[in-house]
Amino acid sequence: MNLSLDGYVAAPGDDLGWSVPSDELFQWWSDRVGVTGLALYGRRLWEAMSSHWPTADQQPGATPAQIEYARRWRDMPKVVFSSTISAVDGNTRLITGDAVPEIARLKTEDGGPMDVGGATLAAATMRAGLIDEYAIVTHPVLVGGGTPFFTALDDWVHLDLVETRTFPGGVLLTRYETRR
């Protein structure tokens, strides 16, 4: 997830203007999508992504990196968890029931790494102890409020740092594995 230094994935009004990636960070995201076996989305993030990326490679002025990302994103299998939408398209399945048992079931399948996107879905997955790795891209900005990334937990989650990387503009990637 992209995260402000004060822990938000979106500023008030769902403003994401603070998280525009550099070319290097955008390539990192694209490479990550290229190796993701299954992407899990909550409704709001799905609606944002699906309104742009299915045709982004056909837009005038699309850069080679945007074209590559759009194709990778379209090809990547996706699951959307929502009780308020009735259909999804492309390489996507819709699950209208409880996300936690379905994600636990999906983890038992052999399909490669899964990414969780969307603060509400990530919070439910965190509380259920289903996250094996946190990849957090922290931007050097304080937004003062909005949609928080981290949720209240019943128990501590101990993590081991496995990677740090600095991107242009002082953006910092930290990857942690959950200590089991």
Phi, psi and chi 1 to 4 in degrees:
 res  aa     phi    psi   chi1   chi2   chi3   chi4
   1 MET       -  146.8  -66.1  -67.0  -68.0      -
   2 ASN   -79.6  136.7  -78.2  -49.7      -      -
   3 LEU  -140.9  137.3 -165.8   64.7      -      -
   4 SER   -75.0  161.1   66.5      -      -      -
   5 LEU   -60.3  -27.6 -172.8   58.7      -      -
   6 ASP   -92.8   13.9   51.7   -9.4      -      -
   7 GLY    93.8   19.2      -      -      -      -
   8 TYR  -109.1  144.3  -64.6   93.7      -      -
   9 VAL   -93.4  -18.7  -63.3      -      -      -
  10 ALA  -147.8  140.9      -      -      -      -
  11 ALA   -77.7  172.5      -      -      -      -
  12 PRO   -50.8  141.7  -29.6   37.9      -      -
  13 GLY    77.0   18.0      -      -      -      -
  14 ASP    59.3   29.2  -70.9  -28.9      -      -
  15 ASP   -71.9  122.7 -176.1   -6.8      -      -
  16 LEU  -111.9   10.0  -59.7  174.6      -      -
  17 GLY   -59.7  -22.6      -      -      -      -
  18 TRP   -76.3  -12.4   55.1  -91.0      -      -
  19 SER  -110.4   26.2   65.2      -      -      -
  20 VAL   -66.7  123.3  175.1      -      -      -
  21 PRO   -81.3  149.6   29.2  -34.0      -      -
  22 SER   -68.5  168.8   64.5      -      -      -
  23 ASP   -59.3  -40.5  -69.5  -17.5      -      -
  24 GLU   -65.1  -43.5 -173.5  179.6  -25.4      -
  25 LEU   -67.9  -40.0  177.9   56.9      -      -
  26 PHE   -59.7  -40.1 -172.3   80.4      -      -
  27 GLN   -65.1  -37.9 -173.6   62.3   55.7      -
  28 TRP   -61.6  -45.5  179.9   84.8      -      -
  29 TRP   -60.9  -42.6  -79.7  115.3      -      -
  30 SER   -63.0  -43.5 -177.0      -      -      -
  31 ASP   -63.7  -36.9  -68.3  -16.5      -      -
  32 ARG   -64.8  -43.9 -174.5  164.3  178.6   96.8
  33 VAL   -61.0  -36.6  165.7      -      -      -
  34 GLY   -63.7  -24.2      -      -      -      -
  35 VAL  -109.7    2.9  -62.3      -      -      -
  36 THR   -77.2  126.8  -62.9      -      -      -
  37 GLY   -76.9  -32.4      -      -      -      -
  38 LEU  -158.5  129.3 -178.4   63.8      -      -
  39 ALA  -103.9  132.4      -      -      -      -
  40 LEU  -108.7  124.8  -49.5  175.4      -      -
  41 TYR  -123.2  143.3  -75.3   99.2      -      -
  42 GLY   -82.4  167.8      -      -      -      -
  43 ARG   -59.8  -48.7  177.6 -166.5   51.2   83.2
  44 ARG   -63.8  -44.8  -74.6 -168.3  -52.6 -178.8
  45 LEU   -67.5  -38.4 -176.5   56.8      -      -
  46 TRP   -58.3  -46.1  164.0 -107.7      -      -
  47 GLU   -62.3  -38.8  -72.5  175.9  -18.9      -
  48 ALA   -66.8  -47.3      -      -      -      -
  49 MET   -68.0  -44.3  -63.0  -67.0  -76.6      -
  50 SER   -74.5  -13.0   66.8      -      -      -
  51 SER   -82.4  -12.8   70.3      -      -      -
  52 HIS  -121.7  -51.6  177.7   73.1      -      -
  53 TRP   -72.1  -26.4  -71.2  110.2      -      -
  54 PRO   -59.9  -28.1  -29.0   38.2      -      -
  55 THR  -123.4   10.3   59.4      -      -      -
  56 ALA   -60.6  -30.2      -      -      -      -
  57 ASP   -73.2  -11.6   57.9  -26.6      -      -
  58 GLN  -102.6    1.3  -59.3  160.9   20.9      -
  59 GLN   -79.6  142.8  -60.2  -57.0  -46.9      -
  60 PRO   -57.9  135.4  -18.8   27.8      -      -
  61 GLY    81.7    5.5      -      -      -      -
  62 ALA   -61.2  132.3      -      -      -      -
  63 THR   -79.9  161.3   66.5      -      -      -
  64 PRO   -55.2  -37.5  -28.3   36.4      -      -
  65 ALA   -66.4  -40.4      -      -      -      -
  66 GLN   -67.1  -38.1  -69.6  167.8  -26.8      -
  67 ILE   -63.6  -45.7  -68.5  167.9      -      -
  68 GLU   -61.6  -46.3  175.2 -174.7   55.1      -
  69 TYR   -61.8  -46.1 -176.7   89.0      -      -
  70 ALA   -58.0  -43.5      -      -      -      -
  71 ARG   -67.1  -43.3  -69.7  178.0 -179.4  160.3
  72 ARG   -62.2  -43.2  -74.4  176.8  167.4  177.5
  73 TRP   -64.3  -43.5 -172.4   84.9      -      -
  74 ARG   -61.4  -41.1 -110.6 -168.6  -25.5  -97.8
  75 ASP   -74.2  -25.4  -68.4  -15.0      -      -
  76 MET   -69.1  128.5  176.4 -178.1   57.9      -
  77 PRO   -63.9  140.5  -17.8   28.3      -      -
  78 LYS  -135.7  149.1  -63.0  170.4  -84.2  -59.3
  79 VAL  -126.0  131.7  173.1      -      -      -
  80 VAL  -110.8  130.6  175.7      -      -      -
  81 PHE  -104.7  115.1  -65.9   90.7      -      -
  82 SER  -161.6  141.5  175.7      -      -      -
  83 SER  -104.0    1.8   60.0      -      -      -
  84 THR  -112.9  -11.5   59.5      -      -      -
  85 ILE  -108.7  156.7   58.9  176.3      -      -
  86 SER  -110.8  -12.1   57.8      -      -      -
  87 ALA  -155.9  150.7      -      -      -      -
  88 VAL  -130.8  165.8  -66.9      -      -      -
  89 ASP  -131.9 -179.9   54.7    8.5      -      -
  90 GLY    72.0 -149.4      -      -      -      -
  91 ASN   -86.3   54.7 -164.7   11.1      -      -
  92 THR  -138.2  141.6  -52.1      -      -      -
  93 ARG  -113.6  149.7  -66.7 -178.4  -73.5  151.0
  94 LEU  -108.4  131.3  175.6   64.2      -      -
  95 ILE  -118.4  121.6  -55.6  -68.9      -      -
  96 THR   -99.6   -9.6   57.4      -      -      -
  97 GLY   -89.9 -165.7      -      -      -      -
  98 ASP   -62.2  125.2 -172.8   -5.3      -      -
  99 ALA   -69.8  -36.8      -      -      -      -
 100 VAL   -60.5  -52.2  169.2      -      -      -
 101 PRO   -64.8  -32.2    8.4  -13.9      -      -
 102 GLU   -68.9  -40.9 -178.3   62.4   16.0      -
 103 ILE   -66.5  -40.2  -66.9  170.4      -      -
 104 ALA   -60.0  -40.5      -      -      -      -
 105 ARG   -66.8  -44.4 -173.8 -169.0   68.9   73.6
 106 LEU   -61.6  -33.2  -71.3  167.7      -      -
 107 LYS   -64.5  -24.0  -77.4 -174.5   66.8  158.3
 108 THR   -81.3  -14.0   66.6      -      -      -
 109 GLU   -81.9  156.1  -64.8  179.0   -4.6      -
 110 ASP   -93.9   96.4 -178.0   26.0      -      -
 111 GLY  -144.7   12.6      -      -      -      -
 112 GLY    87.2 -179.5      -      -      -      -
 113 PRO   -65.7  145.2    4.3   -3.7      -      -
 114 MET  -110.7  143.0  -70.6 -170.9  -67.4      -
 115 ASP  -113.7  140.2  -86.9   -0.5      -      -
 116 VAL  -107.0  127.4  176.9      -      -      -
 117 GLY  -126.7  135.9      -      -      -      -
 118 GLY   112.3  129.3      -      -      -      -
 119 ALA   -62.6  -41.8      -      -      -      -
 120 THR   -67.5  -45.0  -57.6      -      -      -
 121 LEU   -65.5  -42.4 -177.4   61.1      -      -
 122 ALA   -61.2  -39.4      -      -      -      -
 123 ALA   -62.7  -45.1      -      -      -      -
 124 ALA   -63.2  -39.1      -      -      -      -
 125 THR   -69.7  -37.7  -32.5      -      -      -
 126 MET   -61.8  -50.0  -82.9 -176.4 -134.3      -
 127 ARG   -60.1  -31.8  -77.6 -169.1  -58.4  -86.0
 128 ALA   -84.3   -3.3      -      -      -      -
 129 GLY    71.3   29.6      -      -      -      -
 130 LEU   -97.3    0.1  -66.0  172.8      -      -
 131 ILE   -94.1  124.2  -62.9  179.5      -      -
 132 ASP   -90.3  -29.0  -62.0  -40.2      -      -
 133 GLU  -146.5  138.7  177.6 -177.1  -71.2      -
 134 TYR  -108.1  121.3  -68.0   82.0      -      -
 135 ALA  -112.6  107.0      -      -      -      -
 136 ILE  -116.0  124.4  -58.7  168.5      -      -
 137 VAL  -106.3  103.5  177.4      -      -      -
 138 THR   -96.0  124.8  -54.4      -      -      -
 139 HIS   -96.7  141.0  -65.4 -105.2      -      -
 140 PRO   -78.8   69.9   30.4  -34.6      -      -
 141 VAL  -147.3  142.9   61.3      -      -      -
 142 LEU  -107.1  118.7  -57.9  171.1      -      -
 143 VAL   -99.9  -13.2  -61.0      -      -      -
 144 GLY    78.5    0.8      -      -      -      -
 145 GLY   160.3  179.0      -      -      -      -
 146 GLY   125.7 -137.5      -      -      -      -
 147 THR   -97.7  111.1  -54.4      -      -      -
 148 PRO   -73.8  150.2   25.6  -30.9      -      -
 149 PHE   -83.2  -49.1  175.5   65.4      -      -
 150 PHE   -85.7  148.3  -68.1  101.4      -      -
 151 THR  -115.5  165.2 -174.9      -      -      -
 152 ALA   -67.6  138.3      -      -      -      -
 153 LEU  -120.1  152.7  -61.0  170.2      -      -
 154 ASP   -78.4  -30.6  -65.0  -30.3      -      -
 155 ASP  -135.9  158.9  -63.3  -57.1      -      -
 156 TRP   -67.3  151.3  -67.5    5.2      -      -
 157 VAL  -120.6  115.1  176.4      -      -      -
 158 HIS   -88.7  137.1  -65.5  -84.0      -      -
 159 LEU  -127.5  152.7  -53.4  169.0      -      -
 160 ASP  -115.6  127.1  -67.5  -42.3      -      -
 161 LEU   -70.1  126.3  179.5   65.3      -      -
 162 VAL  -117.2  -15.9  -65.2      -      -      -
 163 GLU  -162.5  142.9 -179.9 -175.5    6.1      -
 164 THR  -132.7  147.8   60.9      -      -      -
 165 ARG  -155.5  136.6 -179.8  173.6  169.8 -174.1
 166 THR  -102.8  134.5  -57.0      -      -      -
 167 PHE  -109.9  165.5  -69.7   94.9      -      -
 168 PRO   -53.2  148.3  -28.8   36.9      -      -
 169 GLY    81.5    9.3      -      -      -      -
 170 GLY    78.3   16.2      -      -      -      -
 171 VAL   -75.7  135.3  174.8      -      -      -
 172 LEU  -122.4  125.3 -179.2   63.7      -      -
 173 LEU   -92.9  129.6  163.0   69.3      -      -
 174 THR  -127.7  129.6   50.5      -      -      -
 175 ARG  -116.9  132.2  -78.0 -175.7   39.4 -118.1
 176 TYR  -128.3  138.6  -61.7   90.4      -      -
 177 GLU   -99.0  142.4  -71.4 -179.8   -9.8      -
 178 THR   -71.9  129.0  -58.9      -      -      -
 179 ARG   -83.1  118.5 -166.5  178.6  -48.4  148.5
 180 ARG  -100.9      -  -55.2  -99.1 -175.3 -139.9
